[in-house]
Amino acid sequence: MPQHLYEKSQPGRVAVRFPKVDSEQARAGIPDKHLRQSAPDLPELGELELVRHYVNLSQKNMSIDTNFYPLGSCTMKYNPKINDALAALPGFAALHPAQPVEQMQGLLRLMHEMERFLKEISGLDAVTLQPAAGAHGELTGLMITRQYFIHKGEEDRKIVLVPDSAHGTNPASAALCGFKCKEVPSNDQGLVDRDALKALLAEHKVALLMITNPNTLGLFEENIVEIGRMVHDAGGLLYMDGANMNALLGKALPGKCGVDIMHFNLHKTFSGPHGGGGPGSGPVAVAGHLEGFLPVPRIVESDGQFALEWNHPRSVGKVRSWLGNLIIVIRAYCYIRAYGGEGLKCVAENAVLNANYLMQALKQAYLLTYDRPCAHEFVLSGKWQNACGVHTMDIAKRLIDFGFHPPTVYFPLIVPEAIMIEPTETESKQELDSFIAAMLKIAGEAKETPELVKNAPHTTPVRRLNEVKAAKEPVLTCPICM
Ligand SMILES: *Cc1c(COP(=O)(O)O)cnc(C)c1O
């Protein structure tokens, strides 16, 4: 383990020299009780020691800038650095959110165009950029649903149907919005069981079916049009969780498949970085009959001038302060403009090609529960390895020794010992081949030297952490100063 900053500290050593201040003047007006009685206990270090310490620390984590990161579903996909530079342009970054609209015309134009791009990509009629995450987009979509049925005089529609393969945020958002959830089982092909759906629709007053397509098994719900019709015939609406749109871009329009409402995750599909949990952006697109319920303000254009329109009496109101997480919207806008329509189609083709390439190579060594062509991701199971006492968590940890970030594990819940892999469209064949080689090697080790896998990782500064404790009781201050 490297030495801690406090252990390296040498009295009198400094990294930066500040200009001398007149201490009388500096403390003027500050009440005595707020003045420090003694100097703070800080480590004293030279500039290079400090730089090296932080650079070394930054490299103890895996990131997509250092390692292949095939996480699955919540994957941070392609993150071009130029988007960071563009979002940091002073015209965007230095804009105050309360500035008058006359001074924000460029930003409003970008947002208006972004709404248009998302309408085109979704095949839907209207978009809001306000929600700040995927789950927040879901909540907004559910609020729109509730408002829609209140206006139709059908507020007794209280049931939201959620397939058993869905992301956990779907039922959580529905519950938060006051709906009751019922689970729709998957059939033996990993798709929505239509007989079960039919029975649920007959039995309950359903407001919404929240479907994910491709679903979290990475499978395209090929009966989506029929499913939409079934829900509509029963008086309900169809919601699509579009957090991961890579496989559909330019290939399939949710709006043409019967979807009434969907959300996007700009921080997954459209290049927004989301390491460490944020910031995100979860725009919502709706079909024409729901436009009036979208959050306000809406961005409107007239004669090349953009304005914010608040007068929408049926709107669900405002769901986020100011206009949303615009630094992510700007990145996503740059990503879409850089690729263009044809480029986005290539994204979809390569995302699907890469995932199927990996899946075909790995299914000889790992159980593939639903063996059919996948979309942008697929789900293996560590079940075969269980016979040797090796579990999915061990395989994931062992991958770290080979220099790969582990895939998403133990999700979706309907695959026991799940290993969910999303290679993304931007990885080279060589990188995919190295990953395949590592996964096959680990499958061999599981049989021959299972202890090696069960005790992994062997190459990291720390071994297996208590992840729950790390999240629930984080130690955010230096242990030596406490
Ligand atoms: C990531 C994800 C979400 C939630 O998005 P957040 O931005 O994390 O709230 C919802 N559904 C699916 C399928 C996802 O992958």
The ligand as a Gaussian input file, in Angstrom:
#p B3LYP/6-31G(d) Opt

LIG

0 1
 C      -29.978000       2.534000     -15.970000
 C      -31.335000       2.054000     -16.226000
 C      -32.436000       2.681000     -15.625000
 C      -32.315000       3.801000     -14.589000
 O      -31.591000       4.907000     -15.006000
 P      -30.940000       5.881000     -13.921000
 O      -30.408000       7.026000     -14.711000
 O      -29.879000       5.103000     -13.228000
 O      -32.017000       6.306000     -12.986000
 C      -33.701000       2.214000     -15.937000
 N      -33.872000       1.174000     -16.773000
 C      -32.841000       0.537000     -17.368000
 C      -33.105000      -0.598000     -18.291000
 C      -31.532000       0.957000     -17.110000
 O      -30.497000       0.319000     -17.679000

